[in-house]
Structure formats: C-alpha cells, structure tokens
Amino acid sequence: MFWKVLRERRSTIVIGIITVTILVLYAYLNTRGTFRFVLWGSHLNYNMLAQSILNGHFHLLEGVQGPIGEKNSTTDPTELSNQFLDGTVYKGKYFLRHDPFPVVFHTIWMGITGRRLSEGLVIVVAAFGCVVVLFALLKSLEAAMSPASNRMQPEESHASRNSTTAGSERDKSTSIFTPPDWLKWYFVGGFALCGAQLFMISRPIIYHESIVVAGLATLLGAYFFLRHIQSHGNTVLLTISGTCFGCAFMARSLTVLYFGLFGALLLSLWIRRKGVLRTLVKECCAFGGPGLATVVALGMYNYARFDNFFDSGLYRVIWPDCPYVDYCLVQHHFFRIAHVPQNFATYFTTFPAWKIVDFMPVFTVRAYDIANRDVLTYAEHMVPLFMAAPFTVLSIPGAVAAYRENISTDVALFLGTVFFAAVVMLLTLLAYYYTAPRYFYDFTPFLFVCAYANVFLIWKRYGSIDRFRRPALLALGILFAVNVYLGLIYGLNGMVQTW
C-alpha cells in the first residue's frame, strides 16, 4: 500500500523534496550557515522606522551626533563621522531614505510580538514568494499559449489572418506540438537557483529587502494582469494588479516604469478590441486607482518628513568622504547618459577573476570605482548579466516575433510589454551612477518570463522533430548545470561579503 501511494504521488514528493532543499539553501546562504535569522548590526534597517511609527512619528529614535544635527543636510565630510551611512538628516533628525512599503511587515510584527523582525527572514520569504508567483505566471502563460487554447479562440489568433498561406507552406514536420509539462518547472528551477536570486538572498541588508519585496509585488502585478486578459475583462483582477504595482512602487520607486508601461498595455488592449469609452474609464479606474493612491501616500510620507511632497531625501543622504558626495549630491549626477557606456561594459563584458580552490574553478567579486574623465561610476561585486542569470540569453524575443501566429494577440501584446519593460528598466539602470547585483532583480524575473515563452513557442513548433528535440534537451541540460554552478558560486560570494 505504501509503495503504491509513493508511486502515485512521486511527482508531488519530488517537488516537495526540491522545494525543501531550495528553502534550506536559501536559509543557509542568508544566515551564513547558522540557520539563525539575526538582525543586521547597527546599520539602518526597517525595524528602526517601525519602532518610530509605533511611537507616532517618522523620524528615527536614534539621535544625530555633532554639528550636522543642526542642519537640514550636509556634504561636508568632516561632519559625517559616527553617522549612519545612507541615513538622511532634516531639521536635526534622522530619517530612513529607503522606500517605505517593507516597513509594513516590520510594524505589524513588532506591534504584535514586541520584537524586531529579521530583514533576512523577509528576504527569504519574499524571494521564495517570487519563485512561487513565477510558477503561477508561467502556468497561466502555458494555458494561454497551448494549442488547445488557440483552437478554442481562433478569432483572437494571428494565424486566422494568414491561415490559407501558412497552411500551404507549412511542412508536416512542423505541426503544432504540445510542449512538455516540465518546461515551466525547468525555468522556475533556473530562476530559483540563478546567481541573481542567490546573491540577493545571501545578504540580509535593507537594500536587498526593499528590492526583493518590490520584485514580488511586480510579479504579482503581472500575474493578475495576465489573468485579467484571460478572463476577458474581470476588473477585480485588474484592481488587484494595480494594487500590486502600487505596492512595488512604494517599495522601489523605480518600478513606476512598470506601472506606466502596463497602463499603456491596458490602453492598447482597449484600442485593439475597439471597446467603448465607458469600458476604458472603468478599467483605468480599476488599474490606476490603487496606483494613484500609492503615489499620493508616498507624497504624504515625504511631506511628513521633509515638508515637500516630491522630496524623497535622496539629496540629503549621508555619505562618507568620497568623490560621489560632490559628483552626485552637488553636481546632481545620479543619472547621466554618459554613464551608459561604462555601465554597459560592467553589466555585459567585465568578467570576474577566476581561481582554483580544491580542484574547483571559482570566481571572486570585488567593488571598485570606474573613472573616465568627468564620468564616475561604481561597480559593487558585479558579474556580467549572462553569468548572474544565464537563462536570460533565451529571452531575446525572436521566437515571439517569429511564431506569434500561434498565440492570441492579447497574449502577444502582454509578452511584448513584459520584454520591453525589462529593457526599459535595464536602460534606466545603465544611466545610474552605481551598479550592483541587486539591480539584476529589477528586470531578470521578467526576462525569465520571456525566455520561457520563447522556448515554449519554439518547442510547440518543432518539438515533434527528433533532430531538434534531442540537441535541444542536451543544450537545456548544459545551460541548467551552468546556471546552478555559477549561481551557487555567486551566492557564496555574497555570503562572505562583509559589506
């Protein structure tokens, strides 16, 4: 009886074992092998803000030391000793510069238990949540792109417009073939074990916490938007999507780009369907209402701190004696087009140093300045994108463009928006003066979605051909092995970093 049940549920058991293994790996990297989620020393963290909120204000309880406490801000390095790095000072009080949404979890936890919540635990839970939501998103895409789905909705398929020509030219060997069910598990596993994910988990600091929470909210927003498309107009799903994108904006203000681009997608879908104006107004209110509410909330939060709705505290930041004080705070060079060439090289062509340890090739990362005339950028523990997440090489949208006749127009627009959004985010980050592995998390989840769609559509067309399928399986196997190997090394690099 036992063996019969085991055989019947072996898939579930295998998935359960893999899930537990991944969670153990996450906990190991995050806690440096102790499996104890501790607080990040005396550095700024969301627990400080949570404690302040429970005391009825937004400034931190920690006092500002020295003459800097009498000023609204400073760029004088002599006044920055014994201050919180990356803290913000206004009217003699400390404020947290980071976007506030993750503090919700810390405030609730502290209010209920009276104890501080480990940022490392939040990172592990949110990062694993990204894995789960990515699986749900890929599963929905699988249903939307499957042959059965397209046969049920011929009026929405590109194929219906060219069926006569395509039918005469299509070879029998390229008939539609249902891709294997394991394909989505393959990509979810690749994301769960890639370097961009493991490095993020390996460092329990506030910078990683805000970005990984924003990443989870962004994936949720995309998932519910796709479900809205599949439901043919369910505004409840659209409202949830807008709320998730709004939460992402509150956790990482740069994700406002995603909110705007998915808003443009909503307008494009309405135009394509030739909908009535009342429908557009209804959907815009459902999607944009929650987003607008978060913008207002963030503006009120800024006003409560700095007497200005648009002041996030970025130019009041406390930095040690370094050239970036003048470059960014005085010259306002946080974002420059001139940064793009140097950062492009950092993101794509600058490889780390390799060495042999116990007969195993490994690499190490470092932080360094890059100066070129009047252009100054900083690279923190970077490796090229295709080392941090090798699967992203599969995200180039050629397959979507070449085989779009096999999916509905709405789904094709969704995938196009996802890819374009990731590219826009990457280009924005290239213009920033700072590069760091955590910024991979701003766009790599969307690239994994595009990579899955590309491979799915190619397999859908050529999967029945042995001379394609066998080399493809070998290539995918090698890619997965490389992805895991590089991911583990990158994660271990992050675990041993003191900063």
N, C-alpha and C positions, 0 to 999 in steps of 0.2 A: 504493500500500500504506500509506504513511504517513498519508494523508488518511483512508483507510478506518478505520484504527486510531483516529485522532483523533476521528472521528465516533462510533465505537462507545464510546469512553471519555470523551466530552466531559463527562459529569456528574462523573466522578471527577476529571478535570483541573480543572474549575471549582471543585469543592470543595477540591482541593489548593491552588489559587491563593488562594482566600479564606482558607484556614487559614494559609498563609504570611503573607498580608497582615495578618491579625489578630495573629499572633505578632510580626511586625515592629513593629506599632503598640504592642503591649504592651512590647516591649523599648525602644522609643523613649521612651515615657512613663516607664518605670521608671528609665531611665538618663539622663533629661533630654537625649536626643538624641545621646548619646555612644556608645551601644551597648556600653558597658563596665560590667559589673556590679561596683560598688565597695562597700566597707563603709561603714556609716553612722557616720562620725566616731568620737567618743569616747563616744557615748550608749550606754546599756545595750543589750545585744543577746545573742542566744543563743550566740554564739561564746564569750563570757565564761564562761557556765555550762558549755559543752562543754569548755573548757580546764580548768575546775575539776574536772569529772567525771574527765577523763583523769589528773588529779593526785590522785584518790581522795577528794574531798570535794565538798560542795555550795556552800560559801561562795565568793564571788568572790575572785580573787587580788588585785584592787585593794584597797588599804588605805583604811580610814575615817580621815578627817582631823579633827583638833581634838577638843574635849571630847565630841562626840557619840559617838566611838568607845568611850567608857567606859560607855555606856548601852545599854539594850535598845531604846529608841525615843525620839523627841523630837517635840514640837510647838512648840519654841522656834525662831522664825525666825532668831534671831541665831546659831544653831548650824548653820544649813543652807548656809552659803556653801561653795563648792567641793565640794559633794557631788553624787552622781548623782541627777538628777531621776527620781522614781518608783522609786528604789532602796529597799531595805528593810534596816534595821540591827537586829542582835541580837547581844548579847554582843561588841560591838566589831567585828563583821564584816558585810560587805555580802552580801546575798542578792538573787536575782532574784525580783521579785514576780509576774511573769507565769507563767501555767500552763505546765508543762514539756514537753509532748509534742514540739513542734517541735525541741527540742534533740537529739532522737534523730538527725535528719538531719545536724545540725552535728557531733555527736560522731563519727558514722560517717565523715563526710567528713574531719574533722580527724585521726581516728585512722589513716585510710588514706593521706592525702596530706600530713599535717602542716601544712596550710594552712586558713585560715578560710573559711567558706562565706558568700557574699553573701546577706543576707536578701532582697535584691531578686530574686535568681535563684529563691529558694524561692517567693517571692510569685508570680512569673510562671508558674512550673511548676504550682503548686497552683491558681492561678486558671484557667489553661488546662485543668487537670485537671477543674475544676468544669464547664467547658463540655462536655468530653467525657462526663463522667458524666451531666450533664443530658440530653445527647442520648440516651444509653443508657436513661435513665429514661423519657424521652418515647417512645422507640421501644417499650419494654415496655408503656407505657400504651396506645399506639396498637394494639398487638396485643390488649390486654385489652378495649379499648372498640370494636373494629371489629365491623361487622355479622356477619362470618363467625364471630368468636369467640363472639358472643352466640347465634348459631344453633346452635353446637356445644354450648352449655351452657344449654339452656332452663330447667333446673331451678334454676339459680342466678340467673336474671334476675327483676327486679321485674315485667317485662312478663308473665311467666307467671301472675301472680296477678290481672292485670286484662286479660287478652288479649281476652276477649269484649267488654267495654265499650270498650276502646281501639280494637279493630278496627272497631266500628260507627261510632265518632266520628271516626276518623282520615281526613283528606282525602287523596286520592291524591297531591296536590301535596306532601305532607309525608312521603312514603315514605322509608324509610331509604336514605341516600346515603353512599357511601364518601368520606370527606374526602380531599383531595389529599395526596400524599406530601410535598409541600414544606412543609406546615404545621408539622411539627416542626422543620425547618430554619429556618423563619421565627422561631420562638420561641427556638431556640438562638442564632441570629444576634442577635436582640434582646437576649438576656441578655449575650452576649459583648461587645456594643458599648454597653450602657447605662451611665449615669453611675455607678451603684453599683459596677459592675465596674471601670470605667476609673479612677475616683478611688482605688479600693483598690489598683490596680496602680501608680498614679503616685507612691506614697510608700513607699519601701523602708525601713520602720521596723518595730520589733518588734511594735507594736500591731497593725499590719495583717497581719504574718506569722502571728501566733497565730490571728487570726480567720479568715483565708482558709484556713489548714490545717484549722481546725475546720469550716469550711463544706464543704470537700472531703470530710472524713470523714462529715459529716452526710448529704450527698447519697449517698455510697456506702452508708451505713446504710439510707437509704430505698429505694435501688435494690434492694439484696439482700433487703429485707423484701418488696417487691413481687414479686420473683422467687420468694420462698418461698410467697407467696399463689398465684402462678400454677402452682407445682409441686405444689400440694395437700399440703404438709406436709414438704418437704425440710428437715430440721433442720440440715444443714450450711450451707445458705444463711442460716438463722436465726442460727447461730453467727457467721457472717461479719458479718451485720448488727449483732449485738450488740457484736462486737469493734470495728466501725467507730464505732458510737455511743460506745463506751467511749473510743476514741482522741479523738473530738471533745470529750468531757468533759475529757480530760487536756490538751487544747489550749485549751479555752474552757469553764470550769466551768459557765457559764450554760446550756450545751446539755444539762445534766442534765434540763432540762424536756422536751426531745425524747425522751430515753431513757425517761422516765416515761410520756409520752403514747403512744409506740409500744408500750410494755409493756401499757398499758391497751387498745390496739388488739388486741394478741395475745389478751388475755383476752376481749374482745368477740367475736373470731372463734371462739374455742373455745365460748363460750356459744351463739352463733348456730348452730354446727354440731352442738350437743348432743354434744360429744365426751366421751370417758371421762376420768376423773381422771388416769390414767396418762399420757395424751397431754398434758394440761396441764402436769404436772410435768416431762415430758421437754422440752417446748417452752420452759417457763420457765427450766429449767436451761441450755438451749442459748442462749437470748437473754440471760438475766440473768446467767449465769455470768461471761462476759467483762466485762460492765459492773461487776459486783460486784468483780471482780479489779482493775479500774482505780480504783475507789473506794478499795480497800484500798491500792493502790500510791500513790495521791495522798496518802492519810493518812500512810503511812510516810514519804513525801517531806517532808511538813510536819513530822512528828515529828523527822526527822533535822536539820531546820533550826531549828525553834523549840520543840522539846520538847513539842509538842502536836499531836495528830492533826488537830485541827479549825482550827488557826491557819494561814491562808494568807499571812499577812504584810500583809493589807490595811490594818490599823490601825497598822502600823509604817512605813508609806510615808513617804518624804522628799519634801516639797513646799516650794516657795519661799514667801516671805512673801505670803500671800494669804488672803482670808476663808474659803476652803474648808478650811484647816487646822483652825480651830475648828469650822466647820459640819459637817464630815464626821468628822474624827478624834476630836474631843472630844464633840460632840453626837450622833455616830453617825447622821447624816442622809444616808448614801449612797443609801438607798431611802426614799421617802416618797410616800404617796398625794397629798400636797399638790403634788408635782412634776408630776402628770399634766396639769393644765390648761395650764401653761406649756409643757411639752414637747409636748403635742398641737399647740399653735399652731406650735411650731418644726418639727415633723415634717410638718405639713399646710398651714399657711396663711401662713408667713413666707417671702416671696419675696426673692431677692437683687436687688441693684441692677444694672440693665442699662445698657449704653452702646454707642456705635457706634465700631467700630475697623475702619478700611479698608473702610467701607461695609457692614460685617457687624455685626449685633447680637450682643453677647456679654454675659455676666454675670460678676460677680466675687463671691467669697465672703469672709467675714471671721469672726473669733472674737470673742465678746462675752459679758459677764455679763448675766443677767436676774434682777433682784431685785424682789421683791414682798412687802413687809412682812418676815416672818421666813422666807420661802421664797427660796432662792437656787439658781439653775441656771446652767449654762454651755452655750453653743452654739458649736461649733467647725466653721466652714466648711460650714454646713448649707444645704441647699435642701429644699423640700418633697419628700416621697416620690414624688409623681407627676411630678416633674421628674427625680429621680435614676433612676427606673425607670418610665417611662410605661406599660409593658405591665401593671404591677400593677393598673391600673384594670380590667383584664379578669378579675381573679381573684375578683371578688365571686361567691359560689357559687350565684347564682340559676340558672345553667344546669344545674349538677349536681342541684339540687333539682328543677328542672322536668322534666328529661329522664333522671332516674335509672333509669327503667324500661328504658332501652336499654343498661345496663351491669350486670354482676353485683353482687350485694350486697357481696361482699368488696371489690371494687374501689371501690365507692361509699364503704364504710367507710374504706378507705385514703385516698381523696381528702378525705373529711371530716376525717380525722385530720391530714393534711398542712396543710389550711387552718386548722384550729383550733390546731395547733401554732404556725403562723406568727403568728396573732393573739395567742396567749398570750405568745409571745416579745416581740411589739411592746408589749403592755400592760406587761410587766415592764420593758422599756427605758424606757417612758414614766414609770415610777416612779423611775428612776435620776436622779441629780442632773446628769448630764453627757449631752449629745447630740453625736454626731459622725457623719460619713458612713460610717465603718467599721461602725457598728452596723446600717446598712441590710443588710449582708451576713449578719447573723444570721437574717434571715427572708425577704429577697427571692427567693432561689432557690426556696423552697417556693411563694411566690406565683406565680412563673413556671410552676411545675408546674400549679397550679390554673387559671391563665389559659389554658394550653394545653388542659386538659381541658374548660373551658367552651366555648372556640371550637370544639374538635373535636366536641363533642356538638351544638352549635347547627348546625354545618356538616353534621353527619351527618343532621340532620333536615330542614334547609332548603336544603342545597347544590345541589339539583337545580333550584331555582327561580331563573330569570334575574333577576327583580326583587329578589331577595335577594342573589344572588351578586355581581352587578356593583357595587352600592353597598358591599358588604362588602369586596370586593377594593380598592376605592378607599380606604375607611376604613383598612384594614390597611396599605396603602401609605403613606398620610399618617402614620399612627402610627409606622411604622418609620423614616421620614425624620426625624420629630421626635425619636424616641428616639436616633438616631445623632447628630444635631446637638447636642442637649443633652448627650449622653454625652461627645462629644469636647470640648466647652467645659468640662465638669466635670473631665474628666481633665487638661486643660491647666491648669486652676486648681490642681489638686493638684500637678502637676509643678513649678509655680513657687513653691509654698509653702516657706518656709524652715523652718517648723515645722508 
